[in-house]
Amino acid sequence: MDSSTIEFTPSTALTTSLLGYQSRGHCLIIGAMDAALDAAARLDTPAQTVLVPTRGSAAINKQATEDGVNVIEADALLVNGYLGAFDCAIGDPESPGSLAKLVGVSLLGGFDLVLDLTDSPMMQQEVLPFGYKAPGSDEAALQVALEELAELQGDFEKPKYFEYNASLCAHSRSGITACTNCIDVCGTGAIQSDGDGIRIDPYLCQGCGSCATNCPSGAVQYAYPSPADALAQLTELLKPRQAQGQASVVYLHDVESGAERLEGFTAELNESVLPLAVEEVASIGLDVWLTALAFGVTSIVIEAPAGNNGSRRALEVQSENANTILSGLGLEPRVHLIDAASADLINQLATLECKSIPIATFKAFNDKRQTVRAAIDHLAEHSAPTEASVALSNNSAFGQINVDVDTCTLCLACVTVCPGRALQDGETLPQLKFIESQCLQCGLCETACPESAITLSPRYLYDSEEARRPRLLNEEEPFNCVVCNTPFATQRIIGRMQAKLADHWMFESGSSLRRLKMCEDCRVKDIFNDDKSGIEVHR
């Protein structure tokens, strides 16, 4: 077969924006004096500053060599930034100073480059930012770093790989933290908590896509290409194969190292294999995989080197969920995650016998959850589900909640914090309703419940009509205000309040206890109308 591989690319209409980096070539070298000065002499950049860490000392000593290299001796506390905008906190941990400001480059954005020669690099991310090299004491690695740093001068651009919709984010509500999926798998440190949502630094993001793959709501979406773009391109690639009645196994690999490996064995691949290069394999997740299967792909083979990194963890979670959902439909595992590709392994997976599924015709949009459900609806229609639902792992984005009606007081704190509006009140009635298709399994309701009455139950419910239908989880008789007869609470809440406050000195009088049975408006009026209602607050 043809040795070429096909690459997913952004559509011309929806190409993501570009980010610019500017590097003047001023390099910060961190390490012992002799090693750092030697590296400075070998480094072909316009300017160098040497920082010699003095652990535990708040003193800062500044001097210059005969060659004009600034040498700073100080306690190095923290390095942050990216190509063209690095800085290092130095000195007293209680009142740290800015090395960029001390050297006089802060107004220019900071240091452009960093060469870290310490045994334990100052930056510990899985994926280091552009412009930061940490060869340690390895001479061969140092030589490579010196050559690469010398090339990082001038203006550079890269895509903004993601789109973020804060209104869909399930990270936090009312000060309660729930979903941290994107933060947990980000290898660059680009994602941080930011109030009820998150903040993604586009200059630190290097486009692995793990955040989008693991986001339960679709608040973070990969944009290079978008899921809809990727699926539209895949559909076009499949049409000529489908016209000839040829089965297709999609082999996903990254656009750089994966494509290089493919050149060595592509001629040996089975004719059914369709190699597809993507910017990052972790950017293609559950929604695209399942839709591809609905669009006639027999199975998906994903090459991702093994390791404890965010990209691999994201793929493991999603592939496990995908195959579990397929198994509940009576289908074979069709998403295969492999460590290293070879013709023999891919061909072996490509020739596994799989039940034929008619080709779907629905249009995929950039709505993760709706796309997943549309794909599974099609697969379920043409298979034989063994159960009404299938249990998923605890990190699933689908499921139901269980409410202990004996302890639930219908305070509706859970409704207030639910980001997906899966939990809803009964409007004028004391009720708690639930829509399973909208539940993200983020755990905000479970954490917010003051009575610990809620538990999560991750699963996938195949019947879409049932999943979208509001389900009554709890209801009580309303308690009406004893003055105006307006319903304002439940019988249980009023009973608990009276029981807890009966022995409190502020509620010794019958009138005080009676006010607990009044709505807010009537309670205020009663206080002002009662000459004897003054409260001795200093008692």
N, C-alpha and C positions, 0 to 999 in steps of 0.2 A: 504494500500500500504506500501512498505518498508519505514521505518522511516529514512533511510539514505538520505543525500543530496550529490549531485555530485559537485566537485570543479573544476573550470577551473584552469589549471596549465600551466606554460611555457613548451614548448616542450624541450626535452633533447638536441636537436640540436641547439636551439636558446635561451638557458637560458641566462638571462641577467647577467652582471657582478655583483660582490659583493663589497660592501664598508665596510671598517673596522673602528671601533671605539676602542680607547684604553683609559680606565679610571683607574687611580691610586687611586681614591677615595678622592682626595682633594676637599672639598666642600666649596664654598663661601656662607655664610649666610648673607642675607641683612635684616636689621630690627633694631628696637629700641634695645638699649644696653642690657637690662635685658632679653627680650624675645629671642634675638639672642644668648646670652651666655647660656641661659637655653636649647635652641635647640641644641647648640654645645655639651653640656654635655650629651644629650640624643642620639646624632647621632653616630652610630657605623661605622665610617669611619676613615681611617688612619690620616687624617689631616683636620683641619677646619680653615677658615679665616672669621672673622666677619667684615662686613662693616656697619657702622652706618651712614646713610645719614644725612648730615647737609645742608639743603636746602639753596641755595643762597650764601654759603660761599666758597671762593676759597682756604681757608686754608686746609691743610692736616695734620692730627695728627695720628701718628702711635705708638702703644704700644703693649705689650704682657701680657697675663694673666700668673698666676703661672703655669697653665697647658700647657703653650706653644702655646696658641691660639693667632694668630695675630689679633689685633683689630685696624681697620682703621676708623677714623672719617673724612669724606670728602663728598663733594657734588657728589652724584652718578648721572651721566649724561645719560649713555646709556649702557645697557648690550647686548652683541651679542655673537654668537657662538652656539655650540652644545656639546653633550657629549664628554668630553675629551679636549675641546678647547674653553672654555668660557673666556671672559674678560669683564671688566667694565671700561668705561671712567669716570674719576673722576677729581675734582678740578675746574679750571677755564674753563668756556665754550669756551672762546676765544683761549685757548691753553690747551686742555685736556690732562691728563696723563693716563697711563695704570696701572690699579690696579695689573694686572698679573705681570707686570715688577717691580712694587714697591715691591711686595711680593716675587719676585724671581722665579716665575713659568712660565714666558713667554717662556723660552727656551724649556720647556717641553710641550708646546702647549697651556698652560693657565690653568684655573681651570677646574676640571673634572665635577663637579656638581654645581648646584645652588639651594639654598633654599631661596625663596623670601617670607619674612614675612610681607611685606608692604601691606597697604590697597589697593593700586593701583599698581599692578605688573609692574616691569620695562619693561618686554616684553609683548606686547599687541596683539600678533598674535592670530588668532582664534584657531590655533593648536600650542601648545608650543613645542619647540625642545626637543629631547631626553635629559634627565638629568636635566631638569629645572622643579622645582616644586614650585607652588605658592599657598599654602594653606591659606595665610593671617592670620587672627586671629582665624580661625576655629580649635578648638583643635582636633576634630575627623579627619579632613582632614590633620592636621599636623602629627598626629600619623601614618596615612597611608603613607604620604610623607616620613617620617623618615624611615619607613620600606622599602619602595621602593628604596630610595637612597642608603641604606645600601647594596642592592643587585646589584647596578650598579657599580661594580668593576670588572676589568678584560678586556678581549677582546670580542668585539661583532661584528656581521656582519648583514648587511641587503642588500636587492637587490638594484641595481640602477634601479629605476622604469621607467625611461623614456629614449627616444632617441630624439635628437634635430638636425634638419637639417637647418642650418642658411640660406641656399640658398632659402628655401621655405618661410622663415619668412616674414610676412607683418607688422612687428612692426614699422619700420621706414625706410625712404630713404631720403638721402640728408638733414638730420637734421630735417625732418618733421615726427612727430610721428602720427601714425594712429592706427593700431590694438593693443589694450591692453587687449584682452580677457583673456589671461593666467594670466597676472598680477592681473587683477581684481578679479579672482575667487580663486587665490592661498591663502590658509588659513595659510600657514607656513611662508610666507615672503621669500620663496626660490627663487622667480623669480624677477629679476631686469632688468631694461633697460640697454643695453650695446651697445651704438652706433646705428647702423642700425638694430641690432638684440637684443636678450635678453641673459641673463646669468642665468642659473639655478644651484643653489648650491645643489649638490646631497646629501650632508650631512644634509641639512635642509629639503629636500623633504621627505615627509612621504607617498608618493604613492597614494594620493586620486584620481589622474587621471583627475581632473577637467580641468587642462590645456589642456590635449590632447582632451578631449571631446569638448571643446569650441574653439579649434584652427581651423580657417577656411581653412587653407591650408594643414594641416597635418605635419607642421614643427615640432610640438611636438607630439610624438607618445608614447603611453603607451607600455611598454615592458615586463609586468609581469602578464599575457601573452600578446603577441602582438595581434592585431585584427585578423590577419590571423590565428594565433594559436587558438584563442578562437572560431572562426568560423569553423575551421577544426574539433575541438573537438565536437562542437555542432552538426555538420553534422553526425558524427559517432554515437552520442547519439540518434539522431532522426531516424536513419535507421531502427532499430528493431520496433519502434513504427509505422513508415510509412509502413513497410512490413505487419503489422497487420491492416492497415487502421485506426489507432488511431490518433486523433487530438492531438496536443501538445500546451500547454500554458506554456511559460517559465516564471518562477518566480525567479527573480534575488534578491539575498540578500548577505550581507557581510559574510565573512567566520568566523567571531567570534560571535558577538552579534546576528546577524540574524540567524545563525545556531542554537544557543541556544534557541531562540524563536520558531524556526521551530519544535524542538523536542516536544514541548507541543501540537502541533495540526496537525502534519504531517499525522497521521492516518486518519484524517477527510477530507483530501484533495481529490478533484475529481481526478479520474484516469488520466485525461488528463493533469494534472499539472506536469511539470518537474521542480523541485527545483534545482537551480544552485547557488553554492556559488562562489563568486568572491572576490578577495582581497579587492577591493573597488567598490561599485556599480557605482560611478561616472566615473570610468575608461571605462565603456562600453557605447558607445554613438550611435549617429545617424547611422553611417555606419554599425555597428554590428546589431542594431535593425532591420533596413530595410532589410538587407541581410538575417537575420533570418526569417523574414516574407516571403521573396522570396524563402527561402529554406523549406517552409512548416509549419512554426510556425504560429499558429492562432493569438496569441497576446502576448505581453510582459508585465509583471507586475513587477514593480521595487519598492522595499521597501527602502525608504530613509526618515529618520525622518525629520519632518518639522523644519525649522529654517532659519535664515538669515546667512547662511554660504556658502562658495564657492561651495562646492559639491552640495548642494541643488539647488543653483541658476543655476549651469551648467545643471543639469538635467531638470529643469523647462524650460529653453530656448530650449534645444534640443527636449524634448518631445512635446512641443508646435509646433515646426517646423515640426517634424515627422508627427503629426496628421493633420496638415494643408496640407501637401503634400498629405497625404492619402485621405483627404476629396476632394481634387481637382481631384482625380482619381475615385471619387464616392464610396470610401471605408469607412468603419466605423472607428472611433478612435480605434487604436489597441495597442497603447503604453500607459500604465496606471501607473502613479506615485502615490504611496500610502505612507502615513505617518507611519502607523503601521499595520503589517500584522496580519490577523486572517484567520482561515479556511473559515468562512462565507464570508468574503470580497473577498478572492481569488477565491473561488468557484463561487461567483456571477459574477465576471469578466470573469472567465473561461467559463461560460455557455452563455455569450452574443453571439448572432447569428452573424456570420461573413461569408462573401462570400468566397467560396473555391477558392484557387489559386493553379494552378499546380506547382509542385516543380521545382525550377530552377536548372540548372546544371553548371552554370558558376563558375569559380574558383576565390575566393577572394584573393586579395593581400594586402600588407600593404600600399596601396595608398588610402587614405581616400576618396577623391573626385571621383576617378574612381569607387571605390567600391559602393559608394552611387548611382552614376548614373547607374551602371549596375543593381543594385537592383531595382531602380525605373523604369528602362526600362522594366524589367521583369514584375513588378506589373502593369505597364501601358498597356502592351501587353495583359494582361488577365483581364482587368477591363474596365471601361468606363469613361475616362477623360471628365469632364464637360466643361473644358476650355483648351485653348492651354497652359496657364500658371496659376499659383496661386500666389497671393500676400503673402509675408512673413513679419515677424516682422523686425524692424530695426536692430536687432542683428543677422540677417541671414548671412550665408556665401555664399549665391547664389543670383544672380540678374543681372540686367543690369544697364547701366548708360545712362543718358539723356544729350545731348549736345546742348546748345543754339547756333545755327549756326550764329546768328546775332552778337554774342559777341565773339565767338571763333575765334582766330587769327591763329590757327594751329601752335602755337609756339612749340607744342609737349612736353611741360614740363610733361604732364600727362603720356606720353609714357616712359619718362625717369625714372619715379618713380614707375611704375606699377610692383609689385613683381610677379604677376602671368602671365605676358605677355598677358594679356587680351587686352590691348591697344597696337596697332602697327601702325607704320607709313606706308606711301605709297612708301617707298624706294626712287625712283627718282621723285615721284610726291608729291605735298602738299596734303596729305590725312591723315585722321584719321580713323583707322579701329578698330573693336571691336569683340572679340570672347567671347561670354557669358559664355560658359562652364568653362572658365579660370578665370572669375571674382570672387574675394574674398569678394567684398563689404567692403574692408578695409577702403576706404575713402581717400587714399593717393592722388589719382588723383583730387578729389574734393578740397582738401586742397592746392595742389600744383598749381592749375590753377590760373594764375594771373588775369584772367578776370572773375572769378566766374561763368564760363560757364557750369560747370558740376554738376549734382545732381545724387544721388544714387536712385535706384529703386529696392529694394529687392523683389525677386520673384523666382519661380522655373519654368523654361521652360521645358515642358515634351518632346518635340521633340529633341532628342539628335543630330540628323543631323543638325537641325537648330541651336542648341546651339553651335555646333562646327564650324559652317560656319562663316568665317570673314564677318562682316557687316560694310558697309561704313557709318560712322557717319557724316563726313564733308569733303569737298574738295573745293579747289579754283584753279583758274588759277595761274600757277607759274609766278613769276617775274624774268625775265632774266636780267643778268648784262648788263648794257648799253655799256660795252666795249667788253667783250668776249662772250656775249650771253649765259652764263652758268646760268641755273636756281638755285637760292640760297635763295629765300624767296617767300612770297605770295604778291599779289597785295595789300591786305589789310594791311599787316604789314608795307610795304614801305609807303603806304599812311598815316598811323597813325604816323609813325616816322617823316615824312616831316611836318605833321600838328603840331606836338608837338614841333618840334625844329625850325620851321620857324622864330620865334621871338627871338631865343636865339642868343646872340652876337657872339658865336663861329661859327654860320652858316649864317652870314650876307652875305657872298659872294656866288655867284652862283656856284663856283667850290666846295665849302664845301657841299652845298645841293646836288650837283650832285653826290658826293662820296657816299651818302646814297643809290644810285641806283647801286652801284658797289659791286661785290663780294669781299670777304676779300682780295684776292691776288691782284686784280686790284686796290683796294682802297689804299693799301700800296704803290704800284708802283706809283700811281698818286701823292701821297703826296711827294715822293722823287723826282719826275720829275718836280714838280711845284716850281719854285724859290720863288713864292709869297705865298706859302702855310703855312708859319710859323705861329704858333698860339701863341698869346700873352696870356699866361696862367695866368699872374698876373693882368690882366685888371680888 
